[in-house]
Structures are given as structure tokens and as C-alpha cells.
């Protein structure tokens, strides 16, 4: 037990110059309220990502918006948010009151100019990192395919925004629904991205209620997450790690501590834990940290850094 307590200190990682007490972070899109962010942190998350902001306020898609079974979660939340003007203020207030919590601000747009406008408004709010959500599938019907799925577009967005983000590290969140995610990650790195976030949800997919005889979501289809997509996420992280030198936040399907280890071995420095909170509640963060710590102790691994990308060696 003493060894495990000592190893808890070894879970600390540095990501783009920001210190995290462990590798687990709450991704964007899971919750949209400050009390949920605080609860995640109090239960073992090392950092939180605010819900992706858009230029204007969005009410989101018609309910039901989230549905789960034992293998997957399917959602079509539709980027519910208060818009960049109010959202930037909320981020500034949260950061002022909770400086100890690493905060990732996230933005989604459909035009190059909108990304620039939002990042310009975010910089004074002083988030620790800024995530460019280049891959949200829940608004495809409304806006068309996300810009980040187009050849060359992701790098162009990063390059334009990098001129405005200053010292705040810039992250590109990528979709798995592309032919070559590593190539897109490499173009983002070349344009100045400081880190990669992978992956967003798979799909869109659909689930049908066999008793009501109709799709379970109000929009019929949505992004697929949950344990069923873990192999896709691990493969994407693995391929990205081989293509870039910047750090990766790996996410998608993480439910058990063994999944955390897989993600890190594939190349992730931080690991996003989102849908798992729908299955186990916020306590899942402490549970995962305990399992990861025991794994380090049982395998005589003294530093978490020793695991990052070890599957490539």
C-alpha cells in the first residue's frame, strides 16, 4: 500500500507545458455545467474540457439526445452552448475561481473566420489550452461535413488560429471517420498545432427501439462512443503517434484501467474519460487511477512516462 501511495505521485504528467496530476481528463461534449466539471475533478480527473463553443448560442438537437446499451453510447446533443460571448466569460470566471484545475477550452465552427473570431475572444479568458473541434458529427445534416475532415482544411485552420492564440497551446481534435487520420494530424502539426486530440465519436450510427419500433434519438442518428469503439481509438492514437512528435490526448471507449494502459502504450500522454461516466458515474476517475497505479506497482514501473508509446518500441 505504501508503494501504491508513493506511485500516485508518479502519475503526474506534463502536457504542452501544463502540469496534470494524473493522465485522466474529462473531454468536451460530455457535460456543460460548472458543477459537473468540479465533481469530475473532485473525483480524480486531472483536468476538464469545457463544452465546445460556437459563435452563436445553440439550443441543440431535439430529445432524446443520449442513449446507451452495454456496448455503446449514441448521442446527438448538437453542440448545446451559450455562444462564444457568454461562454468566454464563463471560462474566465471558472479559471479565476479554480486556478488549480487545468482547463481546456473548446471551439467548433463551420468557417475559417469563425475559428479565428472565437479564439481571439478566448485568449483573454486564459484557458490553459484551446481545442479546435474539427470533427463534431452531430451537426453534419445542418452544416455539412466538419472542416477538419477535408484534405488540407485542418492544417489551414490551425495555421490561421495559431497567429491569434499566443502562448496558449493549440490542440486539434480529429475525427476517426477519415481515410488517413495520421496524415491529417501531421498537417496540423506542420501548421503549428501543439497537440492532437483523438478521437471524436464514430459514425454517425443508429439504434432502434424494438418496442417503439423507431430510432432512439430525436435526430434518428448520432455519434457513437462507449467501450465498443475502443479498438478504433487505440488504432488511431497508434498511427498518429508514429506520424507526429507533438503529444496526444487519446480518447474513445475508455471504461477500465486496462483501457487507459492501452491508450498510453499506443502513444497517448493524457487520456479522455467521457462515456464511462454514463456507466459508472464520476467515481470512475478514482477507480481508473487506482487501477493504473496498481499496474505500475505490480510491473515495477516507476514513471508513467516510461509507458507512453511503449508499444512502438
N, C-alpha and C positions, 0 to 999 in steps of 0.2 A: 504493500500500500504506500509506503514512503517513497518507493521508486516511482510509482504512478503519479503521486502528487508532484514530485520533482519534475517529471516529464511533462506535466501540464504546462510548465513554463517553456518547454521546448516547442510548443505548438505555435508560438509567435512567428509570424511571417511578415516580410516587408514586400509590399506590392506597389510598384511605381512610387517608391519613397514614402508610402503611408504604412504605418505600423498597425497590424491586426493581431489581436490577442490569440487568435486561432484561425484556421483556414475557412471557417464557415460564414457565409454571408446570405442575407435574405435578398433574393432577386426582385427586380421590378415586376409589377403586374399582379403580385400575389395579394397584397393589402394596400389600402390607400389612406389609412388613418394613422396619426402620430402615436396613438396609444398602442396600436398593433406593432409598430416599429420598436417602441420601448419594451414591449413584452418579449419580442424576439431577442433583443439584446440582453434583457434580464435573464432569459432562459438559455443563454450560451452562444447566440450569434455574435460574431465579432464585428459586423458592420451591416448596414442596411442600405437598400436601394429604394429611393422614392419611386412611386408610380410614374410611368412615363408621362411627361407633359406635352401638350400640343399648343399651338399658337392660341387657339380659342378654346373655351370651355367645352367639354363634351359630356353628354349625359350617358353615353354608352349604348349598347345594344339591348333589345327587348329581352326580358327574362323568359324562362330560366337561362342563366348565364354560365353556370358551372355544374358539371355532373361528373360523378366518379363511379368506377367499379373497382374490383380488386387489382386490376392491372393498369388502368389508365385514368387520368383526369382529362376531360374535354371542356374547353371554355371558350366563350365568345363574349368577354366582358366589354370589349370595344373601346378601350382606352378612356375609361371614365376618369376625368380630371378637371381641375378648376381653371385650366388655362395658364399660360406662362406668367402673366402679370401677377395673379394671385399666388400661383404655385411657387414662384421665385421668392415671394415674401414668406411663404410657409417654410421653405427650406432655410432661409436666413434666420428665422425665429427658432427653428428646431436646432440649427447649428449653434446659435447663441446660447441656448439653454442646455445643450448636450454636446459640448466640445469634445468630450471623451469618446464619442461614438463616430467612427469613420462613416461618412455619408457619401453615397454615390447618387448624384442627380442624373435623371434620365430624360431624354427628349426624343420625340418622334415627329417626323414631318414628311410631307409629300413633295416639297420643293426645296431646292438647294438654299434659296434665300431664307426659308423658314428656319432651317437648322441654324444658320448664322444669326438670325434675329434672336432666337431663343438662347443660344449660348452667350450672346452678348448681354442678355438680361440676367443670365445665371451667374456670371462671373462675380458681380458684386455680392451675391449671396454666400460666396465662399464655400461651396461644397468641396469635399476632399478630392473627388474625381467626377468627371462628367461622362456619362454613357450615351453614345449615339445609337438609338434603337433603329437599326437599319433593316428590321426583319419581322415586324409585327404582322401576323397572318389574320388577325381578327377584324381587319378593316379592308380586306382585299376587294370585296364587292363594291365598297364605297369609293375607294381611292385607286384601285388597280394594284398591281404588284409592288411591294416595297422597293424603294430605290436601290437598296443595298443588294438586291438580287440581280441587278443589271450589270453586265460586264463593264467595268471601269467606273461605274457610278459611285460605288462605295469609296474608292480612293479619292475621287473628286470631292465628295462631301467632306471627308476627313481633312483634305488639304485646305479647303476653304475655311472650315471651322477652326483649324489649328492656328490660323492667323489671329483669332479672337480669344482663344481660351487661355492665353498667357501661361502662367506656371501651373495651372490646374491640369493634371494628366487627363488625356482624352482616350476613351475606350470605344471600340467598335463592336456592337452586338450583332452577331451574324445568324442567318437562317441556315438550317440543315437542308432546306429544300432547293438545293442548287447542285450543279454538276461537279463543281470543284471548290469546296469551301476553303481549302488551303490557299488556293490562288487568290481568292478574294481577300483573305487575311493578309497575304503578302502584299497586295496592292494597298491595303490600309496602312500597313507598317511603312511602306515606301512613301506614303503621303504624310507620315508624321504621327500615326497613332501610337500611343504609349502602351496600350494593352488591348487584348481581344477578349470578348465575352462570347462563349459558345456552349450551348446552343439555345436559340429560341424554340418555341414549340414546333412539333412536326405536323404536317398536314397541309390544308385542313382535313379533318376527319369528321365522321358522323357516328352517332349512336342512336338506336331506335328503341323506344319503349314498346316492348312486345304486347303489353296490355292496353295501352292507349293507342297503339298502332301508329305512332308518329315520332319524328325525331325529338330527342330530349331537350334540345336547345331551342331558344326562341328564334335564333337565326338559322336553325337546322344544322349548320356545320360550325366547327371551331378548331382551335389549335389543340393538339394532343400532347399531354405531358404525363407525368407519373412513371412508375417503375418500368412499364413496357418499352419506353424509349431509351433506357439507359445504354444499350449496346450502340445505338446510333450516336448518342452524345459522346461516348468514350472514343469511338472511331474518329469522330470529327476533331476532338481535342488532340488525339494522337497525330492526326495528319497536320493539323495546324502547328503543333509543336515542332514538327520536322521542317516546316516551311518558314517559320519566323523566329526571331530572337527576343521579341517582347513577351512579357508574361501573359498568362491566360487565366481567366475565371471560367472554370468548367461547370456546366450545369445541365440538367436534363435527366430525370428519372432517379435521382438520389433518394434512397429511402433508408438504407442500412449503412453502418460504419464501413462495411466491406466495399460499398459503392464509392465512399469517399476515397478509400485507398486506391481503387481502380482509377478514379479520375486523376489523382495526384501522380500515380505511376505513368499515366498516359501523357502527363505534362502540365496539369493544372497547378497553379500556385494557390489560388483561392477556389472554393467550391460553393456554388449556389445551392441552397436548400429551400425549395418553394413548395411544390405539391405535397411533399412529405408532411407539411404542417396540416394539410387537409386530412391526412390519415392518422397522425399521432399527436397533433396539437403542437404548441410551441416547445413543449418539453423535449421534442425530438433533437434540438440542438445540443442540450446537455448529454443526451443519450449517445449521440454520434461522437461528441468529443471524448466521452468516457471510453467508448469502443476503440477510437483511434489511438488514444493514449495507451490503452492496454496492449494494442497491437505493436506499438513502438517498444514497449517494455518487454513483451514476450519475444520480440525479434532482435533485441539488443540494438535498436536504432536510436541514437542519441539526439539526432536533429531531423526535423521534418524536411529540411532542405535536401537531405540525402535521398528522399523518396521521389522528389519532383523529376518526372521524366525518366525514372529508373528503368522503365520497360523498354527504353530505347538503347540502353547500354548493354 
